[in-house]
Amino acid sequence: MNKTGNIAFKFSSMVSFLRVIKFAFQDLARNISLSAMTVLILILMLLSVNTLLVIRVLTREAITSIKSQIDVSVYFENAVSQQSIDEVISFVTSFPEVIGTEYQSKEQVLEAFKKTHENDKHISEALAELKENPLGAVLIIQTRDPAEYKNIIDALSVPEYEDIIEAKTFDDTEKAIERIDMITKQVERLSYALTIFFAVIAFLIIFNTIRVAIYTQRIEIAIKKLVGATDWFIRGPYIVEAFLFSVLSTFLTAVIVFFAFRVLDPYVAAVFEQPSILTQYFFSHILLLLGGQFMAVLFLTIMTSFLAMRRHLRV
């Protein structure tokens, strides 16, 4: 094939491609109600997927927040010397799993106790009658993971510290975390079920849309075959329709999700004390979110289109 022939072939291919796109838009216009329903169902399916993502993000934040509030409180005997307390603090901070400690002197503990019970007349009167501070100093310890607190408690539960440490308390929130996980899994199951449900509905609607289009255009398709139209030229508009369904549903879902996150963020921030958690997650993962969801919808729509054409289109 000479240079002129190559140019003519490329021009002819371009014209055919543009005609395929034109026929695709014509088909969408002819079946506008079915097309709109298809896009709507795909949007609902993608919103179910995004609901799963929101649940996972909020669950992760909730567990992180709970873990950050867990600590071990070490209560020292009232009469213990500051040197002994400093030795315990040095011993505790030597553990690699310890990420922070807070020491409260006897005076600070007493002031905090008074403030907590300032409305309790009986406790206030009892403290006023005491000549000396009955409370001891406190050391608050935080580790990277709540599971590591047991190691700290075991290390402090030795005979040499019996006369120095009065008590050790650990607020075990493992049950709260397990409850969050259980609720999250139940909601995730519901979201998975909704996603599958909308995916099946989308499959049926797209399948029916292609079937109706093929039926209404059966005479046109026959004429195209008589004048020498290729199989690709006849099938092409339906593939382009599937692509357009995917683009529209992904774009509209992204817009809905963005504004939904903007609305929800103030309420989420009030709970987790962090601004714009959802919006930041959206923008930091936007390429992955849009790309992954677009490819999933494109696979569903094109697969459905091929199945419909294979069943109803004889070319």
C-alpha positions as CSV (number, residue, x, y, z in Angstrom):
1,M,0.0,0.0,0.0
2,N,1.5,3.4,-1.1
3,K,1.5,6.6,0.9
4,T,-1.7,7.9,-0.8
5,G,-3.4,4.6,0.1
6,N,-2.3,4.9,3.7
7,I,-3.7,8.4,4.0
8,A,-7.0,7.3,2.4
9,F,-7.3,4.3,4.8
10,K,-6.6,6.5,7.9
11,F,-9.1,9.0,6.7
12,S,-11.7,6.3,6.1
13,S,-11.1,4.8,9.5
14,M,-11.5,8.2,11.2
15,V,-14.8,8.9,9.3
16,S,-16.0,5.4,10.4
17,F,-15.1,6.1,14.0
18,L,-16.8,9.4,14.0
19,R,-19.9,7.8,12.5
20,V,-19.9,5.1,15.2
21,I,-19.8,7.9,17.9
22,K,-22.7,9.7,16.1
23,F,-24.8,6.5,16.0
24,A,-24.1,5.9,19.7
25,F,-25.4,9.3,20.7
26,Q,-28.4,8.8,18.4
27,D,-29.2,5.5,20.2
28,L,-28.9,7.2,23.6
29,A,-31.3,9.9,22.5
30,R,-33.8,7.4,21.1
31,N,-33.8,5.5,24.4
32,I,-33.2,8.4,26.7
33,S,-35.3,7.0,29.6
34,L,-33.5,3.7,29.6
35,S,-30.2,5.4,29.3
36,A,-31.0,7.7,32.3
37,M,-32.1,4.7,34.3
38,T,-28.9,2.9,33.5
39,V,-26.8,5.8,34.6
40,L,-28.9,6.2,37.8
41,I,-28.5,2.5,38.7
42,L,-24.7,2.7,38.1
43,I,-24.5,5.8,40.3
44,L,-26.4,4.0,43.1
45,M,-24.0,1.0,42.8
46,L,-21.0,3.3,43.0
47,L,-22.5,5.2,46.0
48,S,-22.7,1.8,47.7
49,V,-19.0,1.2,47.0
50,N,-18.2,4.7,48.4
51,T,-20.3,4.0,51.5
52,L,-18.0,1.0,52.1
53,L,-15.0,3.2,51.8
54,V,-16.4,5.8,54.2
55,I,-17.3,3.1,56.8
56,R,-13.7,1.8,56.6
57,V,-12.2,5.3,57.0
58,L,-14.4,6.2,59.9
59,T,-13.8,2.8,61.6
60,R,-10.0,3.3,61.3
61,E,-10.3,6.8,62.8
62,A,-12.5,5.5,65.6
63,I,-10.1,2.7,66.5
64,T,-7.1,5.1,66.3
65,S,-8.9,7.6,68.5
66,I,-9.8,5.0,71.1
67,K,-6.3,3.5,71.2
68,S,-4.8,7.0,71.7
69,Q,-7.0,7.4,74.8
70,I,-5.8,4.2,76.5
71,D,-3.1,4.4,79.1
72,V,-1.7,2.8,82.2
73,S,-1.8,4.8,85.5
74,V,0.8,3.9,88.1
75,Y,-0.1,5.2,91.6
76,F,2.8,5.6,93.9
77,E,2.7,5.2,97.7
78,N,2.2,8.5,99.5
79,A,5.5,8.3,101.5
80,V,7.7,7.2,98.7
81,S,10.7,9.4,97.9
82,Q,11.2,11.3,94.7
83,Q,14.4,9.4,94.0
84,S,12.5,6.1,94.0
85,I,9.8,7.6,91.7
86,D,12.5,8.9,89.3
87,E,14.0,5.3,89.2
88,V,10.6,3.9,88.2
89,I,10.2,6.6,85.5
90,S,13.6,5.9,84.1
91,F,12.8,2.2,84.1
92,V,9.5,2.7,82.3
93,T,10.9,5.0,79.6
94,S,13.6,2.5,78.8
95,F,11.0,0.3,77.1
96,P,10.9,0.8,73.3
97,E,7.1,0.4,73.2
98,V,6.6,3.4,75.5
99,I,5.9,6.5,73.4
100,G,5.1,8.9,76.2
101,T,4.8,9.5,80.0
102,E,3.1,12.1,82.1
103,Y,4.1,12.6,85.8
104,Q,1.7,14.2,88.2
105,S,3.1,15.1,91.6
106,K,1.1,14.6,94.9
107,E,0.1,18.3,94.8
108,Q,-1.2,18.1,91.3
109,V,-3.1,14.9,92.0
110,L,-4.7,16.5,95.0
111,E,-5.7,19.7,93.1
112,A,-7.2,17.5,90.3
113,F,-9.1,15.5,92.9
114,K,-10.5,18.6,94.5
115,K,-11.6,20.0,91.1
116,T,-13.3,16.8,90.2
117,H,-15.3,16.7,93.5
118,E,-15.7,20.4,94.0
119,N,-19.5,20.0,94.1
120,D,-19.4,17.2,96.6
121,K,-19.7,18.9,100.0
122,H,-18.8,15.8,102.1
123,I,-15.6,15.1,100.2
124,S,-14.6,18.8,100.4
125,E,-15.2,18.9,104.2
126,A,-13.2,15.7,104.7
127,L,-10.2,17.0,102.7
128,A,-10.3,20.3,104.7
129,E,-10.0,18.3,108.0
130,L,-6.9,16.4,106.8
131,K,-3.6,18.0,107.8
132,E,-1.6,16.2,105.1
133,N,-2.1,15.2,101.5
134,P,-3.4,11.6,101.5
135,L,-2.7,11.0,97.8
136,G,0.4,9.9,96.1
137,A,2.0,10.8,92.8
138,V,0.8,9.3,89.6
139,L,2.6,8.2,86.4
140,I,0.6,7.9,83.2
141,I,2.1,5.7,80.5
142,Q,1.2,5.4,76.8
143,T,2.4,2.8,74.4
144,R,2.1,2.3,70.6
145,D,-0.4,-0.4,70.9
146,P,-2.8,-1.3,73.8
147,A,-1.6,-5.0,73.6
148,E,1.8,-3.8,74.8
149,Y,0.5,-2.5,78.2
150,K,0.5,-5.9,79.7
151,N,4.3,-6.0,79.3
152,I,4.6,-2.8,81.2
153,I,2.3,-3.9,84.0
154,D,4.2,-7.3,84.3
155,A,7.5,-5.5,84.4
156,L,6.3,-3.3,87.3
157,S,4.7,-6.2,89.2
158,V,8.0,-7.3,90.8
159,P,8.9,-7.5,94.5
160,E,11.4,-4.5,94.4
161,Y,8.5,-2.2,93.5
162,E,5.9,-3.5,96.0
163,D,6.8,-0.8,98.5
164,I,6.9,2.0,95.9
165,I,3.8,1.4,93.8
166,E,0.4,1.3,95.4
167,A,-1.6,0.3,92.4
168,K,-1.7,0.0,88.6
169,T,-4.8,0.5,86.5
170,F,-5.3,-0.2,82.8
171,D,-8.5,0.9,81.0
172,D,-9.1,-2.1,78.8
173,T,-11.1,-0.9,75.8
174,E,-10.7,-4.1,73.8
175,K,-14.4,-4.7,74.1
176,A,-15.2,-1.3,72.7
177,I,-12.9,-1.9,69.7
178,E,-14.4,-5.4,69.2
179,R,-17.9,-3.8,69.2
180,I,-16.9,-1.2,66.6
181,D,-15.5,-4.0,64.4
182,M,-18.7,-6.0,64.8
183,I,-20.9,-3.0,63.8
184,T,-18.6,-2.2,61.0
185,K,-18.7,-5.7,59.6
186,Q,-22.5,-5.7,59.7
187,V,-22.8,-2.4,57.9
188,E,-20.1,-3.6,55.3
189,R,-22.2,-6.7,54.6
190,L,-25.2,-4.5,53.9
191,S,-23.2,-2.3,51.6
192,Y,-21.8,-5.4,49.8
193,A,-25.3,-6.7,49.4
194,L,-26.5,-3.3,48.0
195,T,-23.5,-3.1,45.6
196,I,-24.3,-6.6,44.2
197,F,-28.0,-5.8,44.0
198,F,-27.4,-2.6,42.0
199,A,-24.8,-4.3,39.9
200,V,-27.4,-7.0,38.9
201,I,-30.0,-4.3,38.2
202,A,-27.5,-2.4,36.1
203,F,-26.6,-5.6,34.2
204,L,-30.3,-6.2,33.4
205,I,-31.0,-2.6,32.4
206,I,-28.0,-2.3,30.1
207,F,-28.8,-5.7,28.7
208,N,-32.4,-4.6,28.0
209,T,-31.2,-1.2,26.6
210,I,-29.0,-3.0,24.0
211,R,-31.7,-5.5,23.2
212,V,-34.3,-2.7,22.6
213,A,-31.8,-0.7,20.5
214,I,-31.0,-3.8,18.4
215,Y,-34.7,-4.5,17.9
216,T,-35.7,-1.0,17.0
217,Q,-32.8,-0.7,14.6
218,R,-33.0,-4.2,13.0
219,I,-34.0,-2.7,9.6
220,E,-31.1,-0.2,9.7
221,I,-28.7,-2.9,10.7
222,A,-29.8,-5.1,7.8
223,I,-29.3,-2.1,5.4
224,K,-25.9,-1.4,6.8
225,K,-24.9,-5.1,6.2
226,L,-26.2,-4.9,2.6
227,V,-24.0,-1.9,1.8
228,G,-21.0,-3.6,3.2
229,A,-20.7,-2.3,6.8
230,T,-18.2,-4.3,9.0
231,D,-19.1,-6.1,12.2
232,W,-17.1,-3.5,14.1
233,F,-19.1,-0.6,12.5
234,I,-22.4,-2.2,13.6
235,R,-21.2,-3.3,17.1
236,G,-19.2,-0.1,17.7
237,P,-22.1,2.2,18.8
238,Y,-23.1,-0.2,21.6
239,I,-19.6,-0.3,22.9
240,V,-19.4,3.5,22.8
241,E,-22.7,3.6,24.7
242,A,-21.2,1.4,27.4
243,F,-18.2,3.7,27.6
244,L,-20.4,6.8,27.9
245,F,-22.5,5.1,30.7
246,S,-19.3,4.5,32.6
247,V,-17.9,8.0,32.2
248,L,-21.2,9.7,33.2
249,S,-21.9,7.5,36.2
250,T,-18.3,7.8,37.5
251,F,-18.2,11.6,37.0
252,L,-21.6,12.2,38.6
253,T,-20.8,9.9,41.5
254,A,-17.6,11.7,42.2
255,V,-19.5,15.0,42.3
256,I,-22.1,13.6,44.6
257,V,-19.5,12.0,46.9
258,F,-17.5,15.2,47.0
259,F,-20.4,17.4,48.2
260,A,-21.6,14.7,50.5
261,F,-18.2,14.6,52.2
262,R,-18.2,18.4,52.5
263,V,-21.6,18.2,54.3
264,L,-20.5,15.3,56.5
265,D,-17.0,16.6,57.5
266,P,-18.2,19.1,60.2
267,Y,-20.1,16.3,62.0
268,V,-17.2,13.8,61.6
269,A,-14.7,16.5,62.8
270,A,-16.9,17.1,66.0
271,V,-16.5,13.4,66.9
272,F,-12.8,12.8,66.0
273,E,-11.6,16.4,66.6
274,Q,-9.9,16.4,63.1
275,P,-11.0,18.7,60.3
276,S,-11.9,17.5,56.8
277,I,-11.2,13.8,57.3
278,L,-13.4,12.6,54.5
279,T,-12.5,15.4,52.1
280,Q,-8.8,14.9,52.6
281,Y,-9.2,11.2,52.1
282,F,-11.1,11.9,48.8
283,F,-8.4,14.2,47.4
284,S,-5.5,12.0,48.5
285,H,-7.0,9.0,46.9
286,I,-8.9,10.6,44.0
287,L,-7.0,8.9,41.2
288,L,-7.3,5.5,42.7
289,L,-11.0,6.1,43.6
290,L,-12.0,7.4,40.2
291,G,-9.8,5.1,38.2
292,G,-10.8,1.9,40.1
293,Q,-14.5,2.7,40.0
294,F,-14.4,3.7,36.4
295,M,-12.7,0.5,35.3
296,A,-15.1,-1.6,37.4
297,V,-18.1,0.1,35.8
298,L,-16.6,0.0,32.3
299,F,-16.0,-3.8,32.7
300,L,-19.6,-4.3,33.8
301,T,-21.1,-2.2,31.0
302,I,-18.9,-3.6,28.2
303,M,-19.3,-7.2,29.4
304,T,-23.1,-6.7,29.5
305,S,-23.1,-5.1,26.0
306,F,-21.1,-8.0,24.5
307,L,-23.5,-10.5,26.1
308,A,-26.5,-8.7,24.8
309,M,-25.0,-8.4,21.3
310,R,-24.0,-12.0,21.3
311,R,-27.5,-13.0,22.1
312,H,-29.6,-10.6,20.0
313,L,-27.3,-9.2,17.3
314,R,-26.8,-11.4,14.3
315,V,-24.1,-9.9,12.1
